[in-house]
């Protein structure tokens, strides 16, 4: 990842753990801690949490709260096989609201566990949390759902990482929400970061909007701008 970042002039990325996203958040977060200590100027760290078993998530958030303030939280309702609006997530959302956390949520078009439209009422109930719709629902319909959800709550943001590309979708997102509600995402090392950078740089949007999407929006969310 560092080699790719250097090649593409990516200064910093926020990272999570594949192990945490699948089945072992404690070990996964320990891996992130090691990377942050080794490369503190290249990475921000998400604390990945699972709603099950109940109670584990808050313990993980407290254990790794030194990663960043405000907290960066990653949840993956798809892989953890639990709906994002289920009651076991309530303590996580309350924590995020109380700490003004940035929460990255995996989303997928109409998925009963993590469809983008499920996040709008959650965002309304937790106005201090800043919620990133990971992959923005992925498909064209998923993007439209993500836009609809974000229109309904100002603390929802679109993330551009994902395995699908849609011609002119970024222009549509900027037109509907404004560039300040959209963030670059790479999904490294699974996907090519250059793909998403290219989508932003070649989009028919102002250069100032490109800078917001690629850099300043995230820095503002994490208190570095």
BALOBA-1460 file (C-alpha; in Angstrom, 3 decimals):
// residues 225
<rec num="1" residu="x" x="0.000" y="0.000" z="0.000"/>
<rec num="2" residu="x" x="2.815" y="2.427" z="0.805"/>
<rec num="3" residu="x" x="4.430" y="1.751" z="-2.566"/>
<rec num="4" residu="x" x="1.154" y="2.462" z="-4.367"/>
<rec num="5" residu="x" x="0.595" y="5.578" z="-2.275"/>
<rec num="6" residu="x" x="4.057" y="6.888" z="-3.113"/>
<rec num="7" residu="x" x="3.546" y="6.143" z="-6.806"/>
<rec num="8" residu="x" x="0.240" y="8.032" z="-6.856"/>
<rec num="9" residu="x" x="1.334" y="10.869" z="-4.540"/>
<rec num="10" residu="x" x="-1.191" y="9.907" z="-1.875"/>
<rec num="11" residu="x" x="-0.027" y="11.576" z="1.314"/>
<rec num="12" residu="x" x="-2.237" y="9.744" z="3.826"/>
<rec num="13" residu="x" x="-5.038" y="7.181" z="3.964"/>
<rec num="14" residu="x" x="-7.401" y="6.031" z="6.688"/>
<rec num="15" residu="x" x="-7.145" y="2.272" z="7.143"/>
<rec num="16" residu="x" x="-9.087" y="-0.547" z="8.716"/>
<rec num="17" residu="x" x="-8.393" y="-4.264" z="9.135"/>
<rec num="18" residu="x" x="-9.611" y="-7.018" z="6.831"/>
<rec num="19" residu="x" x="-9.496" y="-9.400" z="9.778"/>
<rec num="20" residu="x" x="-11.707" y="-7.022" z="11.764"/>
<rec num="21" residu="x" x="-14.166" y="-6.669" z="8.908"/>
<rec num="22" residu="x" x="-14.568" y="-10.424" z="8.665"/>
<rec num="23" residu="x" x="-14.579" y="-12.053" z="12.079"/>
<rec num="24" residu="x" x="-12.038" y="-10.826" z="14.643"/>
<rec num="25" residu="x" x="-12.151" y="-7.155" z="15.545"/>
<rec num="26" residu="x" x="-9.787" y="-7.375" z="18.575"/>
<rec num="27" residu="x" x="-6.983" y="-8.939" z="16.532"/>
<rec num="28" residu="x" x="-7.723" y="-6.729" z="13.551"/>
<rec num="29" residu="x" x="-7.544" y="-3.531" z="15.576"/>
<rec num="30" residu="x" x="-4.278" y="-4.727" z="17.091"/>
<rec num="31" residu="x" x="-2.893" y="-4.984" z="13.548"/>
<rec num="32" residu="x" x="-3.977" y="-1.409" z="12.816"/>
<rec num="33" residu="x" x="-2.306" y="-0.215" z="16.016"/>
<rec num="34" residu="x" x="1.007" y="-1.690" z="14.865"/>
<rec num="35" residu="x" x="0.769" y="0.050" z="11.486"/>
<rec num="36" residu="x" x="-0.102" y="3.398" z="13.070"/>
<rec num="37" residu="x" x="2.932" y="3.173" z="15.341"/>
<rec num="38" residu="x" x="5.185" y="2.287" z="12.405"/>
<rec num="39" residu="x" x="3.850" y="4.937" z="10.004"/>
<rec num="40" residu="x" x="2.144" y="7.697" z="12.011"/>
<rec num="41" residu="x" x="2.502" y="10.258" z="9.218"/>
<rec num="42" residu="x" x="0.943" y="8.064" z="6.516"/>
<rec num="43" residu="x" x="-2.164" y="6.566" z="8.083"/>
<rec num="44" residu="x" x="-5.225" y="7.386" z="10.130"/>
<rec num="45" residu="x" x="-6.775" y="4.372" z="11.867"/>
<rec num="46" residu="x" x="-10.377" y="3.213" z="12.010"/>
<rec num="47" residu="x" x="-11.475" y="1.103" z="14.974"/>
<rec num="48" residu="x" x="-13.513" y="-1.718" z="13.439"/>
<rec num="49" residu="x" x="-16.354" y="-3.005" z="15.609"/>
<rec num="50" residu="x" x="-18.858" y="-5.838" z="15.418"/>
<rec num="51" residu="x" x="-22.279" y="-5.559" z="17.105"/>
<rec num="52" residu="x" x="-21.889" y="-9.167" z="18.264"/>
<rec num="53" residu="x" x="-21.201" y="-10.288" z="20.857"/>
<rec num="54" residu="x" x="-23.073" y="-7.434" z="22.546"/>
<rec num="55" residu="x" x="-20.726" y="-5.278" z="24.608"/>
<rec num="56" residu="x" x="-17.533" y="-6.046" z="22.718"/>
<rec num="57" residu="x" x="-17.760" y="-2.990" z="20.464"/>
<rec num="58" residu="x" x="-17.665" y="-0.354" z="23.206"/>
<rec num="59" residu="x" x="-14.739" y="-2.139" z="24.820"/>
<rec num="60" residu="x" x="-12.843" y="-2.001" z="21.525"/>
<rec num="61" residu="x" x="-13.672" y="1.676" z="21.017"/>
<rec num="62" residu="x" x="-12.366" y="2.510" z="24.486"/>
<rec num="63" residu="x" x="-9.278" y="0.316" z="24.141"/>
<rec num="64" residu="x" x="-8.203" y="1.972" z="20.879"/>
<rec num="65" residu="x" x="-9.434" y="5.498" z="21.472"/>
<rec num="66" residu="x" x="-5.853" y="6.728" z="21.095"/>
<rec num="67" residu="x" x="-6.110" y="6.017" z="17.345"/>
<rec num="68" residu="x" x="-7.722" y="9.366" z="16.739"/>
<rec num="69" residu="x" x="-9.910" y="12.054" z="18.246"/>
<rec num="70" residu="x" x="-12.670" y="12.350" z="17.147"/>
<rec num="71" residu="x" x="-12.935" y="8.576" z="16.786"/>
<rec num="72" residu="x" x="-12.922" y="6.891" z="13.386"/>
<rec num="73" residu="x" x="-15.239" y="3.883" z="13.464"/>
<rec num="74" residu="x" x="-15.693" y="1.196" z="10.804"/>
<rec num="75" residu="x" x="-18.694" y="-1.129" z="10.673"/>
<rec num="76" residu="x" x="-19.492" y="-3.781" z="8.090"/>
<rec num="77" residu="x" x="-23.091" y="-4.980" z="8.522"/>
<rec num="78" residu="x" x="-22.787" y="-7.135" z="5.395"/>
<rec num="79" residu="x" x="-19.914" y="-9.300" z="6.568"/>
<rec num="80" residu="x" x="-21.000" y="-9.220" z="10.211"/>
<rec num="81" residu="x" x="-24.445" y="-10.349" z="9.044"/>
<rec num="82" residu="x" x="-26.408" y="-8.007" z="11.268"/>
<rec num="83" residu="x" x="-28.669" y="-5.146" z="10.134"/>
<rec num="84" residu="x" x="-27.240" y="-1.673" z="10.600"/>
<rec num="85" residu="x" x="-30.488" y="-0.573" z="12.263"/>
<rec num="86" residu="x" x="-30.571" y="-3.568" z="14.627"/>
<rec num="87" residu="x" x="-30.630" y="-2.980" z="18.386"/>
<rec num="88" residu="x" x="-27.132" y="-4.379" z="18.940"/>
<rec num="89" residu="x" x="-25.791" y="-1.407" z="16.990"/>
<rec num="90" residu="x" x="-27.534" y="1.090" z="19.306"/>
<rec num="91" residu="x" x="-24.607" y="1.431" z="21.762"/>
<rec num="92" residu="x" x="-22.223" y="2.033" z="18.832"/>
<rec num="93" residu="x" x="-24.424" y="4.751" z="17.343"/>
<rec num="94" residu="x" x="-24.868" y="6.363" z="20.762"/>
<rec num="95" residu="x" x="-21.095" y="6.349" z="21.261"/>
<rec num="96" residu="x" x="-20.569" y="7.855" z="17.814"/>
<rec num="97" residu="x" x="-23.092" y="10.587" z="18.514"/>
<rec num="98" residu="x" x="-21.610" y="11.387" z="21.920"/>
<rec num="99" residu="x" x="-18.043" y="11.621" z="20.561"/>
<rec num="100" residu="x" x="-18.839" y="13.242" z="17.157"/>
<rec num="101" residu="x" x="-17.203" y="10.227" z="15.535"/>
<rec num="102" residu="x" x="-16.691" y="9.636" z="11.825"/>
<rec num="103" residu="x" x="-18.367" y="6.303" z="11.010"/>
<rec num="104" residu="x" x="-17.585" y="4.462" z="7.771"/>
<rec num="105" residu="x" x="-20.390" y="2.021" z="6.950"/>
<rec num="106" residu="x" x="-20.200" y="-0.564" z="4.182"/>
<rec num="107" residu="x" x="-23.296" y="-0.099" z="2.003"/>
<rec num="108" residu="x" x="-24.727" y="-2.011" z="-0.929"/>
<rec num="109" residu="x" x="-27.720" y="-1.353" z="-3.132"/>
<rec num="110" residu="x" x="-30.934" y="-2.443" z="-1.323"/>
<rec num="111" residu="x" x="-29.096" y="-4.875" z="0.973"/>
<rec num="112" residu="x" x="-31.376" y="-5.630" z="3.966"/>
<rec num="113" residu="x" x="-28.388" y="-5.290" z="6.301"/>
<rec num="114" residu="x" x="-26.715" y="-2.221" z="4.809"/>
<rec num="115" residu="x" x="-28.730" y="-0.572" z="2.042"/>
<rec num="116" residu="x" x="-28.013" y="3.186" z="1.882"/>
<rec num="117" residu="x" x="-31.602" y="4.166" z="2.657"/>
<rec num="118" residu="x" x="-31.360" y="2.449" z="6.047"/>
<rec num="119" residu="x" x="-28.857" y="5.076" z="7.182"/>
<rec num="120" residu="x" x="-31.038" y="8.176" z="6.845"/>
<rec num="121" residu="x" x="-33.172" y="7.591" z="9.982"/>
<rec num="122" residu="x" x="-30.050" y="6.527" z="11.893"/>
<rec num="123" residu="x" x="-28.299" y="9.744" z="10.885"/>
<rec num="124" residu="x" x="-31.305" y="11.813" z="11.943"/>
<rec num="125" residu="x" x="-31.337" y="10.191" z="15.389"/>
<rec num="126" residu="x" x="-27.592" y="10.738" z="15.812"/>
<rec num="127" residu="x" x="-26.918" y="14.222" z="14.401"/>
<rec num="128" residu="x" x="-23.436" y="14.604" z="15.893"/>
<rec num="129" residu="x" x="-22.096" y="11.470" z="14.178"/>
<rec num="130" residu="x" x="-20.641" y="11.974" z="10.694"/>
<rec num="131" residu="x" x="-21.561" y="8.921" z="8.636"/>
<rec num="132" residu="x" x="-19.768" y="7.913" z="5.446"/>
<rec num="133" residu="x" x="-21.792" y="5.727" z="3.086"/>
<rec num="134" residu="x" x="-19.030" y="3.329" z="2.088"/>
<rec num="135" residu="x" x="-19.061" y="2.700" z="-1.699"/>
<rec num="136" residu="x" x="-22.234" y="4.837" z="-1.934"/>
<rec num="137" residu="x" x="-24.271" y="1.697" z="-2.525"/>
<rec num="138" residu="x" x="-21.899" y="0.513" z="-5.314"/>
<rec num="139" residu="x" x="-24.385" y="0.137" z="-8.197"/>
<rec num="140" residu="x" x="-26.009" y="2.966" z="-10.149"/>
<rec num="141" residu="x" x="-29.238" y="2.417" z="-8.191"/>
<rec num="142" residu="x" x="-27.190" y="2.232" z="-5.013"/>
<rec num="143" residu="x" x="-25.688" y="5.651" z="-5.753"/>
<rec num="144" residu="x" x="-29.168" y="7.084" z="-6.298"/>
<rec num="145" residu="x" x="-30.240" y="5.608" z="-2.967"/>
<rec num="146" residu="x" x="-27.161" y="7.087" z="-1.283"/>
<rec num="147" residu="x" x="-27.932" y="10.508" z="-2.748"/>
<rec num="148" residu="x" x="-31.542" y="10.249" z="-1.565"/>
<rec num="149" residu="x" x="-30.426" y="9.321" z="1.953"/>
<rec num="150" residu="x" x="-27.836" y="12.111" z="2.081"/>
<rec num="151" residu="x" x="-30.414" y="14.657" z="0.949"/>
<rec num="152" residu="x" x="-32.456" y="13.696" z="3.992"/>
<rec num="153" residu="x" x="-29.684" y="14.180" z="6.538"/>
<rec num="154" residu="x" x="-26.766" y="16.608" z="6.447"/>
<rec num="155" residu="x" x="-24.471" y="14.289" z="8.418"/>
<rec num="156" residu="x" x="-24.412" y="11.644" z="5.663"/>
<rec num="157" residu="x" x="-21.546" y="11.692" z="3.161"/>
<rec num="158" residu="x" x="-20.798" y="9.734" z="-0.015"/>
<rec num="159" residu="x" x="-17.645" y="7.616" z="-0.349"/>
<rec num="160" residu="x" x="-16.354" y="6.937" z="-3.883"/>
<rec num="161" residu="x" x="-14.539" y="3.635" z="-3.359"/>
<rec num="162" residu="x" x="-16.058" y="0.605" z="-5.035"/>
<rec num="163" residu="x" x="-15.816" y="-2.089" z="-7.653"/>
<rec num="164" residu="x" x="-18.295" y="-0.458" z="-10.077"/>
<rec num="165" residu="x" x="-17.740" y="2.624" z="-12.209"/>
<rec num="166" residu="x" x="-20.580" y="4.695" z="-13.620"/>
<rec num="167" residu="x" x="-20.046" y="7.344" z="-16.266"/>
<rec num="168" residu="x" x="-21.153" y="10.817" z="-15.099"/>
<rec num="169" residu="x" x="-22.264" y="9.602" z="-11.657"/>
<rec num="170" residu="x" x="-19.747" y="11.846" z="-9.879"/>
<rec num="171" residu="x" x="-21.000" y="14.889" z="-11.750"/>
<rec num="172" residu="x" x="-24.525" y="13.924" z="-10.720"/>
<rec num="173" residu="x" x="-23.483" y="13.538" z="-7.074"/>
<rec num="174" residu="x" x="-21.852" y="16.975" z="-7.039"/>
<rec num="175" residu="x" x="-24.885" y="18.524" z="-8.674"/>
<rec num="176" residu="x" x="-27.271" y="16.958" z="-6.165"/>
<rec num="177" residu="x" x="-25.270" y="17.291" z="-2.932"/>
<rec num="178" residu="x" x="-22.340" y="19.636" z="-3.492"/>
<rec num="179" residu="x" x="-18.700" y="18.593" z="-3.500"/>
<rec num="180" residu="x" x="-18.405" y="19.089" z="0.265"/>
<rec num="181" residu="x" x="-20.506" y="15.936" z="0.876"/>
<rec num="182" residu="x" x="-18.328" y="13.583" z="-1.220"/>
<rec num="183" residu="x" x="-15.053" y="11.875" z="-0.249"/>
<rec num="184" residu="x" x="-12.410" y="9.928" z="-2.132"/>
<rec num="185" residu="x" x="-11.953" y="6.318" z="-1.092"/>
<rec num="186" residu="x" x="-9.456" y="3.793" z="-2.449"/>
<rec num="187" residu="x" x="-10.386" y="0.366" z="-1.004"/>
<rec num="188" residu="x" x="-6.690" y="-0.465" z="-1.174"/>
<rec num="189" residu="x" x="-5.268" y="-3.080" z="-1.451"/>
<rec num="190" residu="x" x="-8.291" y="-4.797" z="-3.037"/>
<rec num="191" residu="x" x="-8.920" y="-2.202" z="-5.745"/>
<rec num="192" residu="x" x="-6.767" y="0.169" z="-7.758"/>
<rec num="193" residu="x" x="-6.583" y="3.577" z="-6.083"/>
<rec num="194" residu="x" x="-5.653" y="5.083" z="-9.448"/>
<rec num="195" residu="x" x="-9.104" y="4.129" z="-10.745"/>
<rec num="196" residu="x" x="-10.943" y="6.365" z="-8.297"/>
<rec num="197" residu="x" x="-8.356" y="9.153" z="-8.531"/>
<rec num="198" residu="x" x="-8.854" y="9.088" z="-12.302"/>
<rec num="199" residu="x" x="-12.623" y="9.305" z="-11.893"/>
<rec num="200" residu="x" x="-12.215" y="12.455" z="-9.825"/>
<rec num="201" residu="x" x="-9.506" y="14.117" z="-11.894"/>
<rec num="202" residu="x" x="-11.295" y="13.577" z="-15.215"/>
<rec num="203" residu="x" x="-14.760" y="14.515" z="-13.960"/>
<rec num="204" residu="x" x="-16.430" y="17.592" z="-15.398"/>
<rec num="205" residu="x" x="-16.403" y="19.472" z="-12.090"/>
<rec num="206" residu="x" x="-14.347" y="22.483" z="-10.922"/>
<rec num="207" residu="x" x="-10.787" y="21.941" z="-9.717"/>
<rec num="208" residu="x" x="-11.838" y="23.310" z="-6.346"/>
<rec num="209" residu="x" x="-14.405" y="20.511" z="-6.076"/>
<rec num="210" residu="x" x="-11.749" y="17.914" z="-6.928"/>
<rec num="211" residu="x" x="-9.527" y="19.230" z="-4.134"/>
<rec num="212" residu="x" x="-12.414" y="19.006" z="-1.685"/>
<rec num="213" residu="x" x="-13.186" y="15.419" z="-2.659"/>
<rec num="214" residu="x" x="-9.588" y="14.202" z="-2.710"/>
<rec num="215" residu="x" x="-8.316" y="16.007" z="0.373"/>
<rec num="216" residu="x" x="-9.993" y="18.746" z="2.329"/>
<rec num="217" residu="x" x="-13.375" y="17.166" z="3.068"/>
<rec num="218" residu="x" x="-11.861" y="14.304" z="5.050"/>
<rec num="219" residu="x" x="-9.364" y="16.577" z="6.788"/>
<rec num="220" residu="x" x="-12.255" y="18.760" z="7.884"/>
<rec num="221" residu="x" x="-14.155" y="15.765" z="9.286"/>
<rec num="222" residu="x" x="-11.171" y="14.611" z="11.334"/>
<rec num="223" residu="x" x="-10.339" y="18.084" z="12.613"/>
<rec num="224" residu="x" x="-7.182" y="18.630" z="10.559"/>
<rec num="225" residu="x" x="-8.505" y="21.435" z="8.357"/>
